[in-house]
Amino acid sequence: MGQELTHRYTHVKAGLVENVVIRRTTDTDAYPSGWMYTLHLGTLQDLTLIRYDNAHEDTKGHELHTAAGDADVEFPGMEELIVEFWASADEYWDTIDGNPPCPY
């Protein structure tokens, strides 16, 4: 399976951790979108606040995990999804003045 890491960072501050991994992949059987990704914001106590992923895209599709539960989501494209994730994550970071290193 060919993969190309296109973006990766981890930011930890005040009890929150943001971890983003985005890879372009040629394994379109497992990842029909051509992307393999995890966009995660959670606490250091292992509580997921927001996580978009496609760990099982071939069988489960694209998912949004939150403290309230899980949901299937439409994949709008990688750029649109990361912008949506950052907007949601920024609401948490703004409350603690966390300022994660987002390239936007």
Contacts in CASP RR format, 6 or more apart in sequence:
PFRMAT RR
TARGET T0000
AUTHOR 0000-0000-0000
METHOD contacts of the structure
MODEL  1
MGQELTHRYTHVKAGLVENVVIRRTTDTDAYPSGWMYTLHLGTLQDLTLI
RYDNAHEDTKGHELHTAAGDADVEFPGMEELIVEFWASADEYWDTIDGNP
PCPY
1 25 0 8 1.000
1 26 0 8 1.000
1 27 0 8 1.000
1 30 0 8 1.000
2 25 0 8 1.000
2 26 0 8 1.000
2 27 0 8 1.000
3 23 0 8 1.000
3 24 0 8 1.000
3 25 0 8 1.000
3 26 0 8 1.000
3 27 0 8 1.000
3 36 0 8 1.000
4 23 0 8 1.000
4 24 0 8 1.000
4 25 0 8 1.000
5 21 0 8 1.000
5 22 0 8 1.000
5 23 0 8 1.000
6 22 0 8 1.000
6 23 0 8 1.000
6 24 0 8 1.000
7 20 0 8 1.000
7 21 0 8 1.000
7 22 0 8 1.000
7 82 0 8 1.000
8 20 0 8 1.000
8 21 0 8 1.000
8 22 0 8 1.000
9 18 0 8 1.000
9 19 0 8 1.000
9 20 0 8 1.000
9 100 0 8 1.000
9 101 0 8 1.000
10 17 0 8 1.000
10 18 0 8 1.000
10 19 0 8 1.000
10 20 0 8 1.000
11 17 0 8 1.000
11 18 0 8 1.000
11 19 0 8 1.000
11 98 0 8 1.000
11 100 0 8 1.000
11 101 0 8 1.000
12 18 0 8 1.000
12 44 0 8 1.000
13 96 0 8 1.000
13 98 0 8 1.000
13 100 0 8 1.000
14 96 0 8 1.000
14 98 0 8 1.000
15 43 0 8 1.000
15 44 0 8 1.000
16 41 0 8 1.000
16 42 0 8 1.000
16 43 0 8 1.000
16 44 0 8 1.000
16 49 0 8 1.000
16 92 0 8 1.000
16 93 0 8 1.000
16 96 0 8 1.000
16 98 0 8 1.000
17 40 0 8 1.000
17 41 0 8 1.000
17 42 0 8 1.000
17 43 0 8 1.000
17 44 0 8 1.000
18 40 0 8 1.000
18 41 0 8 1.000
18 42 0 8 1.000
18 89 0 8 1.000
18 93 0 8 1.000
18 100 0 8 1.000
19 38 0 8 1.000
19 40 0 8 1.000
20 37 0 8 1.000
20 38 0 8 1.000
20 39 0 8 1.000
20 40 0 8 1.000
20 82 0 8 1.000
20 85 0 8 1.000
21 37 0 8 1.000
21 38 0 8 1.000
22 35 0 8 1.000
22 36 0 8 1.000
22 37 0 8 1.000
22 39 0 8 1.000
22 78 0 8 1.000
22 82 0 8 1.000
23 35 0 8 1.000
23 36 0 8 1.000
23 37 0 8 1.000
24 34 0 8 1.000
24 35 0 8 1.000
25 31 0 8 1.000
25 34 0 8 1.000
25 35 0 8 1.000
25 36 0 8 1.000
26 34 0 8 1.000
27 34 0 8 1.000
27 36 0 8 1.000
28 34 0 8 1.000
29 58 0 8 1.000
30 57 0 8 1.000
30 58 0 8 1.000
31 54 0 8 1.000
31 57 0 8 1.000
31 58 0 8 1.000
32 57 0 8 1.000
32 58 0 8 1.000
33 54 0 8 1.000
33 57 0 8 1.000
33 62 0 8 1.000
33 75 0 8 1.000
33 77 0 8 1.000
33 78 0 8 1.000
35 54 0 8 1.000
35 77 0 8 1.000
35 78 0 8 1.000
36 54 0 8 1.000
36 57 0 8 1.000
37 52 0 8 1.000
37 53 0 8 1.000
37 54 0 8 1.000
37 78 0 8 1.000
37 81 0 8 1.000
38 51 0 8 1.000
38 52 0 8 1.000
38 53 0 8 1.000
38 55 0 8 1.000
39 50 0 8 1.000
39 51 0 8 1.000
39 52 0 8 1.000
39 53 0 8 1.000
39 81 0 8 1.000
39 82 0 8 1.000
39 85 0 8 1.000
40 48 0 8 1.000
40 50 0 8 1.000
40 51 0 8 1.000
40 53 0 8 1.000
41 48 0 8 1.000
41 49 0 8 1.000
41 50 0 8 1.000
41 51 0 8 1.000
41 85 0 8 1.000
41 88 0 8 1.000
41 89 0 8 1.000
41 92 0 8 1.000
42 48 0 8 1.000
42 49 0 8 1.000
42 50 0 8 1.000
42 51 0 8 1.000
43 49 0 8 1.000
47 67 0 8 1.000
48 65 0 8 1.000
48 66 0 8 1.000
48 67 0 8 1.000
49 66 0 8 1.000
49 67 0 8 1.000
49 89 0 8 1.000
49 92 0 8 1.000
50 64 0 8 1.000
50 65 0 8 1.000
50 66 0 8 1.000
50 85 0 8 1.000
50 88 0 8 1.000
50 89 0 8 1.000
50 92 0 8 1.000
51 64 0 8 1.000
51 65 0 8 1.000
51 66 0 8 1.000
52 62 0 8 1.000
52 63 0 8 1.000
52 64 0 8 1.000
52 65 0 8 1.000
52 73 0 8 1.000
52 81 0 8 1.000
52 84 0 8 1.000
52 85 0 8 1.000
53 62 0 8 1.000
53 63 0 8 1.000
53 65 0 8 1.000
54 61 0 8 1.000
54 62 0 8 1.000
54 63 0 8 1.000
54 75 0 8 1.000
55 63 0 8 1.000
60 72 0 8 1.000
61 72 0 8 1.000
61 75 0 8 1.000
62 72 0 8 1.000
62 73 0 8 1.000
62 74 0 8 1.000
62 75 0 8 1.000
63 70 0 8 1.000
63 71 0 8 1.000
63 72 0 8 1.000
63 73 0 8 1.000
64 70 0 8 1.000
64 71 0 8 1.000
64 72 0 8 1.000
64 73 0 8 1.000
75 81 0 8 1.000
76 84 0 8 1.000
83 104 0 8 1.000
86 102 0 8 1.000
86 104 0 8 1.000
89 100 0 8 1.000
90 102 0 8 1.000
93 99 0 8 1.000
93 100 0 8 1.000
END
